[in-house]
Amino acid sequence: MSDNGWDWFDAENETLSENGTDHWQACFDSDAGAKVLADLERHFLQTALGPDASTAAIWMREGKRALVLQIKRLAQGLKEV
């Protein structure tokens, strides 16, 4: 078990498809997958909360950002984002 608690999310434990990519790469390498990833980035990585955002809103936003960055990392073949 990893120290960060995300080991269940690691694609390296999964089998590769016939073309050598894993399921994350195969999903987000399609036109639709690229559009979904671009939408996620636009909504959660390229926007900011206002100055009067609550602590709960900031925590929720940071969790969403972390998830999008993890998806992006896995979709790029486990390269660092």
C-alpha positions as CSV (number, residue, x, y, z in Angstrom):
1,M,0.0,0.0,0.0
2,S,1.3,3.4,-0.9
3,D,1.7,6.3,1.5
4,N,-0.6,8.6,-0.4
5,G,-3.7,6.3,-0.3
6,W,-4.2,6.4,-4.1
7,D,-2.7,3.0,-4.9
8,W,-6.1,1.7,-6.0
9,F,-6.0,4.4,-8.7
10,D,-2.7,3.5,-10.2
11,A,-2.9,2.3,-13.8
12,E,0.4,0.4,-13.7
13,N,-1.3,-2.4,-11.9
14,E,-3.7,-2.9,-14.8
15,T,-3.1,-4.9,-18.0
16,L,-2.4,-3.0,-21.2
17,S,-4.6,-3.0,-24.3
18,E,-3.5,-4.5,-27.6
19,N,-1.8,-1.3,-28.8
20,G,0.3,-1.0,-25.6
21,T,-1.8,1.7,-23.8
22,D,-3.7,1.3,-20.6
23,H,-7.4,2.1,-20.2
24,W,-6.7,5.7,-19.1
25,Q,-4.7,6.5,-22.2
26,A,-7.1,4.7,-24.5
27,C,-10.1,6.6,-23.0
28,F,-8.6,10.1,-23.2
29,D,-6.7,9.6,-26.5
30,S,-10.0,9.7,-28.3
31,D,-11.6,12.9,-29.6
32,A,-14.4,12.7,-27.0
33,G,-11.9,11.9,-24.2
34,A,-9.8,14.9,-25.2
35,K,-12.8,17.1,-25.1
36,V,-13.8,15.8,-21.7
37,L,-10.3,16.4,-20.3
38,A,-10.3,19.9,-21.8
39,D,-13.7,20.6,-20.2
40,L,-12.4,19.4,-16.8
41,E,-9.3,21.5,-17.1
42,R,-11.3,24.6,-18.1
43,H,-13.7,24.2,-15.2
44,F,-11.3,23.2,-12.4
45,L,-7.8,24.2,-13.3
46,Q,-8.3,27.4,-15.2
47,T,-10.8,29.1,-12.9
48,A,-10.5,30.6,-9.5
49,L,-13.0,31.1,-6.6
50,G,-13.8,34.6,-5.5
51,P,-12.2,36.3,-2.5
52,D,-15.2,35.6,-0.3
53,A,-15.2,31.8,-1.0
54,S,-15.8,29.7,2.1
55,T,-13.2,27.3,3.5
56,A,-15.5,24.4,2.5
57,A,-15.7,25.7,-1.1
58,I,-11.9,26.0,-1.2
59,W,-11.4,22.5,0.1
60,M,-14.0,21.1,-2.4
61,R,-12.4,22.9,-5.3
62,E,-8.9,21.7,-4.3
63,G,-10.2,18.1,-4.2
64,K,-11.7,18.5,-7.7
65,R,-8.4,20.0,-9.0
66,A,-6.4,17.1,-7.5
67,L,-8.7,14.6,-9.2
68,V,-8.4,16.3,-12.6
69,L,-4.6,16.4,-12.3
70,Q,-4.6,12.7,-11.4
71,I,-6.8,11.9,-14.4
72,K,-4.5,14.0,-16.6
73,R,-1.4,12.3,-15.3
74,L,-2.8,8.8,-15.9
75,A,-4.1,9.8,-19.3
76,Q,-0.6,10.9,-20.3
77,G,0.9,7.5,-19.5
78,L,1.9,8.1,-15.9
79,K,4.1,11.1,-16.7
80,E,4.2,13.8,-14.1
81,V,1.8,16.7,-14.8
